[in-house]
Amino acid sequence: MIHPITVEQAKELVEYNPSNGKMYWKPRTEKHINKPCSLKSWNTRYSGKEIKTIDGKGYVHCLIFGKFYRVHRLAWLISYGYWPDFIDHKDGDRANNRLENLASVTIQQNHMNLRLSSKNTSGVTGVYFNKKTSK
């Protein structure tokens, strides 16, 4: 996975509060804006404001330099200095980005916490009814 922003860039652009999981936009400088005339406009509109846009899957996300980032991944980058492969929200709440609620996991560990499918009739993850054998 390609991650165009570095930990330094993330720290320049956003501020993360690990205790409450919220992320805020920092003021931008000419270095971060292509058009100098839009600098004041951007800072007036966004600087100091909480990032709280939620995507269709329930994750808080933002747009940085034309690329979408999920806040929990940025929080991990800012806190630990590297991009994790997978992050698990321990309590299952995708909008709860407190650092104590996030864990770097393998893909296998992440799949263990999947929600039950709406088609699941057994109530147990990974168990399904086989119509052919009626078992």
C-alpha atoms as one frame of an Amber mdcrd trajectory, in Angstrom:
protein
   0.000   0.000   0.000   1.404   3.389  -0.990   1.168   6.160   1.590   2.096
   9.512   0.104   2.276  11.431   3.383   4.946  10.948   5.987   4.623  11.119
   9.751   6.176  14.610   9.614   3.592  15.802   7.087   0.745  14.302   9.124
   1.976  16.091  12.257   2.120  19.385  10.328  -1.430  19.049   9.000  -3.474
  17.506  11.813  -3.486  17.339  15.591  -4.505  14.102  17.290  -5.760  13.793
  20.857  -5.116  10.157  21.891  -7.252  10.319  25.033 -10.508  11.211  23.268
  -9.621   9.975  19.766 -10.456  13.238  18.047  -8.422  14.790  15.257  -8.325
  18.470  14.318  -7.031  20.414  11.321  -3.971  22.559  11.972  -3.491  25.913
  10.215  -1.943  25.571   6.772   0.981  27.561   5.408   1.953  28.493   1.839
   3.904  25.239   1.787   0.646  23.232   1.941  -1.567  25.269  -0.411  -1.177
  25.457  -4.197  -2.918  28.836  -4.543  -1.716  31.482  -2.062  -5.055  33.312
  -2.381  -6.908  30.309  -0.950  -4.710  30.062   2.174  -6.762  32.490   4.292
  -9.993  30.889   3.109  -8.823  27.371   4.028  -7.564  28.412   7.450 -10.764
  30.347   8.218 -12.946  27.424   7.231 -11.012  24.446   8.624  -8.200  25.395
  11.030  -8.915  24.125  14.549 -12.032  22.252  13.455 -12.601  18.594  14.294
 -12.403  16.053  11.491 -15.669  14.155  11.791 -16.817  13.101   8.331 -17.934
   9.461   8.438 -17.733   7.246   5.360 -20.247   4.607   4.300 -18.544   1.953
   6.428 -18.617   3.994   9.632 -14.991   5.207   9.682 -14.038   8.841  10.284
 -11.993  10.052   7.311 -10.506  13.141   5.690  -8.984  14.265   2.409  -5.305
  15.287   2.365  -3.643  16.329  -0.885  -6.380  14.593  -2.887  -6.176  11.257
  -1.054  -8.642   9.907   1.518  -7.234   8.835   4.873  -9.075   7.155   7.692
  -8.474   8.954  10.967  -7.583   5.794  12.901  -4.731   5.116  10.461  -3.463
   8.705  10.736  -3.714   8.439  14.528  -1.532   5.335  14.457   0.988   7.014
  12.138   1.220  10.099  14.364   1.445   8.071  17.585   3.831   5.296  16.523
   5.589   6.675  13.441   4.640   3.986  10.924   1.722   2.843   8.792   0.201
  -0.383  10.150  -1.037  -3.123   7.844  -4.343  -3.498   9.692  -5.909  -1.743
  12.662  -8.582  -3.232  14.870 -11.054  -1.140  16.841 -11.161  -3.236  20.020
 -14.701  -2.199  20.961 -16.007  -2.611  17.395 -16.963   1.087  17.128 -15.299
   2.322  13.938 -15.705   5.955  14.985 -13.972   5.448  18.364 -10.385   6.421
  17.557  -8.981   6.664  21.085  -5.449   5.248  21.029  -6.291   2.683  23.741
  -9.058   1.350  21.459  -6.735   0.777  18.463  -4.523  -2.246  17.893  -2.179
  -3.146  15.060  -3.187  -6.650  13.967  -2.587  -9.208  11.248  -5.244  -9.862
   8.636  -6.120 -13.124  10.406  -6.617 -11.337  13.733  -8.691  -8.653  12.046
 -11.000 -11.254  10.457 -11.666 -12.802  13.872 -13.546  -9.652  14.842 -15.849
  -9.483  11.841 -19.495  -8.822  12.539 -21.998 -11.550  11.818 -23.336 -11.430
   8.281 -26.961 -10.447   7.897 -27.411 -13.812   6.154 -26.089 -15.743   9.170
 -28.826 -17.899  10.682 -26.724 -19.922  13.150 -25.530 -16.989  15.251 -21.931
 -18.281  15.096 -19.221 -16.749  12.910 -18.031 -19.132  10.182 -20.919 -21.576
  10.632 -23.453 -21.871   7.856 -26.300 -24.125   6.768 -25.511 -26.394   3.791
 -28.722 -26.793   1.809 -27.438 -29.815  -0.155 -26.728 -31.920   2.941 -29.280
 -30.214   5.220 -26.574 -29.806   7.866
